[in-house]
Amino acid sequence: MEMSQAAAVEKKGAHDECPPPHYTLRTLIMTISASMGGLIFGFDVGQISGFLAMNNFRQRFGEYDAITGLYYFSNVRAGLIVGLLAIGNLFGALIAAPIANRFGRRRSISAWCIVSVVGVVIQIASNDGWYQIVVGRFIGGLGIGALSILVPLYVSESAPTHFRGTAVSFFQLLITLGILIANIINFGTERIQSSASWRITMGISFLWPLILGIGMVFMSESPKYMFRQNRKAEAREVMCKYLGVSQNHSTVAKESREMEQKLNEEEAGGDRPWYEIFTGPRMAYRTLLGIALMSFQQLTGANFFFYYGTVIFGATGMDNPFVIQIILGTVNVVCTLPGLWMIEKFGRRPCLILGAAWMCMCFLVFASVGHFALDQQDPERSPTAGAVMIVFACLFIAAFASTWGPMVWGVTADLYPARYRAVCMSLAIASNWSWVFMIAFFTPFISSAIDYRYGYLFAACCAAAAATVYFFVIEPRGRTMEEVDNMYVARVKPWQSSCWTAPVAEDAARAGSGTTANDSEAGTGESVAAKELETPEPLENTMMAAGNGEEEWESQAQYV
């Protein structure tokens, strides 16, 4: 087989060794534009929390209590109105992967924005049929669920390796910003006694999918997707733009070579059945791990506050629970910002473990004070307990916003090889939406039965999340997606992964191909040198290396 252009350039030593900039203007524009998908979801979370406490919304879509003469939402109706969005999210996430593989990431994002707009139209046209709100939220949820997989997928495949974690985490930052914007608008409109109190907020939600859908028209397709579509020259050109380097730069050559190697291995194997997401090399491990991580993001209990915050803090005796929601929303946004820095400075593993421990502690205090100290019959008689609960709710949000909120999206995107990435991310994010629905629907019932002791359940889940990260998640900081794939196949111990280096056999191959020592010192950790592209392994050898040969990989792994 003829040597690839990228490998040939590297073998001659003709590439540029200057370090690329940490980020470029093009990378920032791409990241922020695509991450508007997070703002769409966040805005919906923030607005529905306020709607449930608005008089006009209750009168139109709630139930009438003849004894008190007031309108209210039963547990079933409140759960369906809040939770049916998540069911739409679930189906949207599952449908999005094959469509994105067929038509591309960029076009798919624009198309799903249209679906989101249709859902808003159905909701805002509702007069007094609560079922119409539910249907609209389900259809809008299809679009939001699809965007929740496509945006992290697109950004992770487009952003430079050293900026990838921060770029994917922007999705969560925009989620938090959307929640805060909706909270502020709800605070300004909740005193209106007409349908404008909720229709104004709902109408503004048209804006976000329009910005995202139109903006993606002007973006480039994901370089990794283009490479897999045999548009390799275009892929390298886009990589250069996002990296801010020339086409003969060593980083472009290295990443192009790794993508080509993986693509050659996949093409040698031909079309593979879908169930290889469980039977492929270490794929059952990674598929289940992704599902667990995205499930734990919800089981930390964050949406317990975001969906029902106005109701929760109203029960603690606060005069205006909308103000508390704004406070929580502000903490959420502000604390997400350091998370974007921490993810590349300290890595994913330590941040996720410490964050989960912090959240566990906060929920233990919140639940204990709420159950044992708060006077639930007359909260105004225990103002100190209510204040303590609000403080620890804020501390919980701070921990979630800086760790599990933004980082899990990036960790999940890094778990899988290119062949399975879209489908596996669909399953992982679908599990996330499943728990969103279950928490949204069952929270009113559980809270009614066990009051604030519900927090003990979330505390236990936070402890389990910390253990899962410690024992099963490999640290991907500073590594290409192809390197991370090799580390999982090699069965690198997760707690030693941050100091893992390329196996000795690869170092020898690298030396034989003429790769410079500077590449090794820069932490490139190439999986295979250019020789491997000249003489690709047969499928049988590839599968043996991924399966029976995993022990050989592990024996060669060196730790520093």
URVENTA-V392054 format. One line per field, one symbol per residue. ss: DSSP state (@ for helix, = for strand, . for the rest). psi: psi as a letter, one per 40 degrees, with the letter a starting at -180 (. if undefined). burial: b if it has 24 or more other C-alpha atoms within 12 Angstrom, else e. A space follows every 10 residues. Layout:
ss=???
psi=???
burial=???
//
This chain:
ss=....@@@@@@ @....=.... ....@@@@@@ @@@@.@@@@@ @@@@@@@@@@ @...@@@@@@ @.===....= ==..@@@@@@ @@@@@@@@@@ @@@@@@@@@@ @@@.@@@@@@ @@@@@@@@@@ @@@@.....@ @@@@@@@@@@ @@@@@@@@@@ @@@@@@@@.. @@@@@@@@@@ @@@@@@@@@@ @@@@@@@@@. .....@@@@@ @@@@@@@@@@ @@@@@@@... ..@@@@@@.. .@@@@@@@@@ @@@.....=@ @@@@@@@@@@ @@@@@@@@@. .....@@@@. ..@@@@@@@@ @@@@@@@@@. .@@@@@@@@@ @@@@...... @@@@@@@@@@ @@@@@@@@@@ @@@@@..@@@ @@@@@@@@@@ @@@@@@@@@@ @@@.....@@ @@@@@@@@@@ @@@@@@@@@@ @@.@@@@@@@ @@@@...... @@@@@@@@@@ @@@@@@@@@@ @@@@@@@@@@ @@@@@@@@@@ @@@@@@@@@@ @@........ @@@@@@@@@. ...@@@@@@= =..@@@@@@@ @@@...@@@@ @........@ @@@@....@@ @@@@@@...@ @@@@@@.==.
psi=hhiidddddd defeihehhi idiidddddd ddddeddddd dddddddddd ddehdddddd eaihhddeei iihidddddd dddddddddd dddddddddd ddeidddddd dddddddddd dddeehdehd dddddddddd dddddddddd ddddddedii deeddddded dddddddddd ddddddddee eheaeddddd ddddeddddd dddddddeii ihdddddeef gddddddddd dddfiieeid dddddddddd ddddddddea hiideeedei hfdddddddd dddddddded ededdddfdd ddddeeehdg eddddddddd ddddeddddd dddddeiddd dddddddddd dddddddddd dddhgedgde egdddddddd dddddddddd decdcddddd dddediidde dddddddddd dddddddddd deddddddde beeddddddd dddddddddd eehiheheii ddddddddde fhhdeeddfi iiiddddddd ddeehidddd defdfidiad ddddgiiidd ddddddcded dddddehii.
burial=eeebbbbbbb beeebebeeb eebeebbbbb bbbbbbbbbb bbbbbbbbbb bbbbbbbbbb bbbeeeeeee ebbebebbbb bbbbbbbbbb bbbbbbbbbb beebbbbbbb bbbbbbbbbb bbbbebeeeb ebbbbbbbbb bbbbbbbbbb bbbbbbbbbb bbbbbbbbbb bbbbbbbbbb bbbbbbbebb eeeebbbbbb bbbbbbbbbb bbbebbeebb bbbbbbbbee ebeebbbbbb bbbbbebbbb bbbbbbbbbb bbbbbbeeee eeeeeebeeb bbbebbbbbb bbbbbbbbbb bbbbbbbbbb bbbbbbbbeb bbbbbbbbbb bbbbbbbbbb bbbbebbbbb bbbbbbbbbb bbbbbbbbbb bebbebeebe ebbebbbbbb bbbbbbbbbb bbbbbbbbbb bbbbbbbbbb bbbbbbbbbb bbbbbbbbbb bbbbeebeee bbbbbbbbbb bbbbbbbbbb ebbbbbbbbb bbbbbbbbbb bbbbbebbbb bbbbebbebb eebbbbeebb eebbbbbbbb bbbeebbeee ebeebbbeeb eebbeebbee
//
